[in-house]
Amino acid sequence: MAEREKKHVALVTLTPNKMSDAKLSPDENEEQPFNCIDEANAIINDVKSHVAEICISSKLASNASQIYLNIRTIESATCCVQVTSRGFKIVSSQYDTIDEDKLIKAALKQNGNGGAILDHDRDVDDDDEEIFETPYALLDKISPRYVESFGNQLCQQLRQLQQMRTEFHEEDEEQEEDDEE
């Protein structure tokens, strides 16, 4: 009996330590730091079956706040996408490239000019600066066949689930028949 009490005491003393460790972790209300490499790898794994090709750019420099992905859609359209904590932005229609005019516009905006010099490009600028919240929203915009591919995969997974449920119910029925005999 005394051994159980000691074990119980040991467990009780361990629990507060774990709880204090939890307090050291970021508050639930705080945003987790953006890890661009982890984010890029997760994106690649999520969408690779719905694009012809997707990879991290080997030529454009990544840092803690941004990374670049090269994407070729099922329709063979290519683009380079900047991934940041703000979202996903197409920066070029070619791999490993940032369009020069986009760099100039971004610099002007960052310097407080707001692109006033480029007012004649306002409609183009709005499209160029579109930031997508998810890779799925971006692919939905640039690849009509993405939706078809995603839907087909979902249907296939539902069929597999239905088949598994059918097999499970058949096994249950066989078990019930065996139990009755």
Secondary structure, DSSP 8 states (H G I E B T S, - for coil): -HHHHHHHHHHHHHHHHHHHHHHHS--TTS-----HHHHHHHHHHHHGGGSSEEEE-SSS--BTTEEEEEEE-TT--EEEEEEETTEEEEEESSTT---HHHHHHHHHHHTT-TTGGGGGGHHHHHHHT--BSSHHHHHHHH-HHHHHHHHHHHHHHHHHHHHHHHHHHHHHHHHHHHHH-
